[in-house]
Amino acid sequence: MHARSITFHGRAEKIGAGIAFVEHEAVPMLDAMPGCRGISMLVDRRTGQCIVTSSWDTPAAMSASDEPLRPLRDRGRDILGGSMQVDEWEVAAMRRSHHGECCRVSWLQGDLDAMTETFRVAILLMLGETSGFCSASLLVDRASGLACATTAWETRAAMHASRDTANDLRSRMARESGGMVVDVHEFDLAYAHLHIPQMA
């Protein structure tokens, strides 16, 4: 499985219009594309930052979608009123019981094989025992050595309560992969329509 994420550095007052755009324009177009497994949208209503991620069966399907989706991405950037960054990933792990209302996203740099092993063997088990946990995924970009770990939570309160545990787990991943934590950000889960199989 593979994924493409579009990070929009938009304007906070445009978030509502951005969510409507994803639901009414982006989703119908992506649903009609061969190999697409769905889309999610994370939003920070305070800063205007949004991440829209589409998932794909194969690298070929994702690559074939790039050019047809370019005008859609540009329209999303215009609606949200900011800049955008496009990243492509391999889905290294995915575990989901249900969708929550918010997510924490962590970006890490390091040995991706070691990071994936730690995530699958240890991190997912410990997350599964944490109150309010809904799902977790690990995306990797082997060209840059960057990984993106996302955890979803039932409520903001549950996500906030998990911060100390998350900090410990994140530090462990960085340490055992000989890498470092690049960034951490918390979002509302504004839209989720994903059909990625369990991978762990």
Secondary structure, 3 states (H helix, E strand, C coil): CEEEEEEEECCHHHHHHHHHHHHHHHHHHHHCCCCEEEEEEEECCCCCEEEEEEEECCHHHHHHHHHHHHHHHHHHHHHHCCEEEEEEEEEEEEEECCCCCEEEEEEEECCHHHHHHHHHHHHHHHHHCCCCEEEEEEEEECCCCEEEEEEEECCHHHHHHCHHHHHHHHHHHHHHCCCEEEEEEEEEEEEEEECCCCEC
